[in-house]
Amino acid sequence: MHGRLDRAETVPKRVVTAFNYTQSAGFGVTSPKRLLLQALLSGLGDAVRRNDELAADRYHRRISQIAGHFDTNRTISEALERLLSASSRWLATNVAERYEPERHVLELIERVTELL
């Protein structure tokens, strides 16, 4: 192979690994907005489980800001609306009475995550 590089030598291994990973997922590349939403949903769930009202409020507000990016997908948009409504109720509920609202928020987080 005179003067020619093998393909494996020209492409960094981490690029090939990342490409293979995205191809094996079957959906191609996940959009940055979906990744961000997944992270925010995870954070909201953790905050609700810890009963951390300040953190839950921050995640609720951030999710409401990004929700508009999913208006083209009616199923996700409606699920996000239900989640935001439920998390608002959780935030407005007294700490001693949060069991049912907490359960509802966590179920809705799981539902939105499945849709992504």
SULSULBEL-V625182 format. One record per residue. RES is the residue in one small letter. OMEGA is omega in whole degrees, -180 to 180 (* if undefined). Layout:
RES	OMEGA
RES	OMEGA
This chain:
m	-174
h	176
g	-178
r	178
l	174
d	-178
r	-180
a	180
e	-176
t	-178
v	179
p	-177
k	-179
r	178
v	179
v	179
t	179
a	179
f	180
n	179
y	-178
t	178
q	-179
s	179
a	177
g	-177
f	-176
g	-177
v	177
t	-178
s	178
p	180
k	178
r	178
l	178
l	180
l	178
q	179
a	179
l	178
l	178
s	178
g	178
l	179
g	178
d	-179
a	180
v	179
r	180
r	-177
n	-179
d	-174
e	-178
l	179
a	180
a	179
d	178
r	179
y	178
h	-179
r	-179
r	177
i	179
s	177
q	-176
i	-175
a	-180
g	179
h	-178
f	-180
d	-180
t	177
n	-173
r	-178
t	179
i	-179
s	179
e	178
a	177
l	177
e	178
r	179
l	-180
l	177
s	-180
a	180
s	174
s	177
r	178
w	-179
l	-178
a	-176
t	175
n	-177
v	-177
a	-175
e	-172
r	-174
y	-178
e	177
p	178
e	180
r	-180
h	179
v	-179
l	177
e	-180
l	175
i	179
e	-180
r	-180
v	180
t	178
e	-179
l	180
l	*
